[in-house]
Amino acid sequence: MHELGITENIVNIALDKAKEVQASKITKINLVIGELSGFVPDCIQFYFDFLSKDSIAEGASLHFELAPAQFRCRSCSTVFCPQNTIWTCPKCQSQSVEIAGGRELYIESIEAK
Amino acid sequence: MRKIEVIQNILEANESIATQNQCLLDKHKVFAINIMSSPGAGKTSLILQTIAKLKNKLRIAVVEGDVASTLDAERVKNEAVAVVQITTRYMSENCTLIANMISHALQSLPLKDIDLLLIENVGNLICPSEFILGEHKRVVISSLPEGDDKPTKYPMIFADADAVIINKLDLLPYLDFDIPAFRHAAEGLNAKVKFFELSCKTGMGIENWCSWLLNEIKANSQKLI
């Protein structure tokens, strides 16, 4: 249940940006969430509806772009999207990898009028 | 209608408070470790064993994070220089400590009289992996009764760990815990991780863990000069 604080941050960042560009209504917030991050879009949406009430972000839709998990093999440097939880390099079968993508959590843009 | 580019990390607020926490700790030469595990893996027991072993060499304080109760703080209060209990049940994040909670805790600790701060996170293998606190090292404990599949099931917390402790080693004869398989899975995502196999019950292996900790503290203090 750590999405409440995160959603507060999302609302604050969006409202600050809208103020900066003198927008009167936020209609959409585009978010990028990595597949490996521990955040649940449905939970964020639930808290967002509650936290954005009576602000210019009320009623805005949240769009979640899921960034896929990506690993880089430490032996042969192949970058791959894992097909299972064993994370074996498809090229050299090594199981020693580093995370190359999938931990993102950021606001990409807002749509406003 | 217009689209306005933002590109802002949502965790930035936490990360910036964590950086401030580490600056404050460094200013007072306090080395902090964030101890994470599932409930019951032995975080408080490790803290008690570490204090018993090192209290003649270091002044040690503890921050206890729990959803409810002050049980853990009571267990360590007679052993540590100072203890702060953080109870998260009424906070917006109740499943993990976050940097802001540590920032408040640091205000009530006598930092100039502390060398080592042991931060016991809320028992949870998922949420604490997302939040840095300002610690110098991240430590994850897995205990034998939990099974050897935890690095595969909860990879992120192991991916960022500086040290992984395998606790309750005294139970090895009674359980089917494959230590090499566990280590292989944890190392797969984290090539730099250090492993310590120990038992907080018998004290076996505590010496190695404490030697590593002393070396890390020494290395950090040399970096600060």
Interface residues (C-beta under 8 A of the other chain):
Chain A: M1 H2 L4 G5 I6 E8 N9 I10 I13 A14 K17 A18 V21 A23 T27 L31 L36 S37 G38 F39 R74 T85 I86 W87 Q95 S96 V97 E98 I99 R103 L105 Y106 I107 E108 S109 I110 E111 A112 K113
Chain B: M1 R2 K3 I4 E5 V6 I7 Q8 N9 I10 L11 E12 A13 S92 E93 N94 C95 T96 I98 I126 C127 S129 E130 F131 T152 K153 P155 M156 A159 H184 E187 G188 L189 A191
